Amino acid sequence: MPHHYSDSSIPTLTDRVEPGLGSPQAPAAIPRLSEQASAPPVSHESGAASAPDTPFQPGDAVLRAVLQAELEETLTAAIDEAVAGIRARLDAELPAILARVMRNVRPG
């Protein structure tokens, strides 16, 4: 069950960029994925390559996007579970509600 929010101040991962905002072509210095980038010559003089001192740290934008996706998925699952519970409860209580209404309403 898709949920659509109309609050424009909350960005979503499906927001589209306006066509005029991006650069039309990538800079010439960056190779395209279809091109093969030239690898720098490998030097074995210094021995085995050492690992970087600090582990890879994704940028804030990546962390926010992943967090938002996880929160949206969790929220959607919780809402679906709550709706299923409400439907089950109403289905179970509906016969008693109808019987009570029929008893309380007098003919004529």
C-alpha positions as CSV (number, residue, x, y, z in Angstrom):
1,M,0.0,0.0,0.0
2,P,1.9,3.1,-1.1
3,H,1.8,6.2,1.0
4,H,2.1,9.7,-0.6
5,Y,3.1,12.6,1.6
6,S,2.4,16.2,0.4
7,D,4.9,17.9,2.7
8,S,7.4,19.4,0.3
9,S,9.8,20.2,3.1
10,I,10.6,16.5,3.6
11,P,12.9,15.3,0.8
12,T,12.5,11.8,-0.5
13,L,14.8,9.5,-2.4
14,T,12.4,9.7,-5.4
15,D,12.7,13.5,-5.8
16,R,13.7,14.4,-9.4
17,V,16.2,17.1,-10.2
18,E,15.1,19.8,-12.5
19,P,16.6,19.5,-15.9
20,G,18.3,22.9,-15.9
21,L,20.1,22.4,-12.6
22,G,22.6,19.7,-13.6
23,S,25.6,20.1,-16.0
24,P,24.7,18.7,-19.4
25,Q,28.0,16.9,-19.8
26,A,30.6,15.4,-17.5
27,P,34.0,17.2,-17.4
28,A,36.5,15.7,-19.9
29,A,38.9,14.8,-17.1
30,I,36.5,12.2,-15.7
31,P,36.4,9.0,-17.8
32,R,33.0,7.6,-18.7
33,L,32.0,4.2,-17.6
34,S,32.2,2.9,-21.1
35,E,35.9,4.1,-21.4
36,Q,38.8,2.3,-19.9
37,A,40.7,4.4,-17.4
38,S,44.4,4.2,-17.6
39,A,45.8,2.6,-14.5
40,P,49.0,4.1,-12.9
41,P,52.1,1.9,-13.1
42,V,52.4,-0.5,-10.2
43,S,55.6,-0.1,-8.2
44,H,56.7,-3.1,-6.2
45,E,59.7,-1.3,-4.7
46,S,58.0,-0.4,-1.5
47,G,56.7,-3.8,-0.8
48,A,53.0,-4.7,-0.2
49,A,50.5,-1.9,-0.3
50,S,49.5,-0.8,3.2
51,A,45.8,-0.3,4.1
52,P,44.8,3.3,4.8
53,D,45.1,4.5,8.3
54,T,41.4,5.5,8.5
55,P,38.5,3.4,7.3
56,F,36.3,4.6,4.5
57,Q,33.8,7.2,5.9
58,P,30.8,7.8,3.7
59,G,29.6,11.4,3.3
60,D,26.8,12.9,5.3
61,A,24.5,12.9,2.2
62,V,25.0,9.1,1.8
63,L,24.3,8.5,5.5
64,R,21.2,10.6,5.4
65,A,19.9,8.9,2.3
66,V,20.5,5.4,3.8
67,L,18.9,6.4,7.1
68,Q,15.9,7.9,5.4
69,A,15.4,4.7,3.3
70,E,15.6,2.5,6.4
71,L,13.2,4.8,8.3
72,E,10.7,4.8,5.4
73,E,10.8,1.0,5.1
74,T,10.4,0.6,8.9
75,L,7.5,3.1,9.0
76,T,5.8,1.5,6.0
77,A,6.0,-1.9,7.6
78,A,4.7,-0.6,11.0
79,I,1.8,1.2,9.3
80,D,0.9,-1.9,7.3
81,E,1.0,-4.0,10.4
82,A,-1.2,-1.5,12.3
83,V,-3.8,-1.4,9.5
84,A,-3.9,-5.2,9.4
85,G,-4.5,-5.3,13.2
86,I,-7.3,-2.7,12.9
87,R,-9.0,-4.6,10.1
88,A,-8.8,-7.9,12.1
89,R,-10.2,-6.2,15.2
90,L,-13.1,-4.6,13.2
91,D,-13.8,-7.9,11.5
92,A,-14.0,-9.6,14.9
93,E,-16.1,-6.9,16.5
94,L,-18.5,-6.2,13.6
95,P,-21.1,-9.0,14.4
96,A,-21.4,-7.8,18.0
97,I,-21.7,-4.2,16.9
98,L,-24.4,-5.1,14.4
99,A,-26.3,-7.1,17.0
100,R,-26.1,-4.3,19.6
101,V,-27.4,-1.7,17.0
102,M,-30.2,-4.0,16.0
103,R,-31.3,-4.5,19.6
104,N,-31.2,-0.8,20.4
105,V,-33.1,0.4,17.4
106,R,-36.8,-0.2,17.8
107,P,-38.9,-0.9,14.7
108,G,-41.1,2.0,13.7
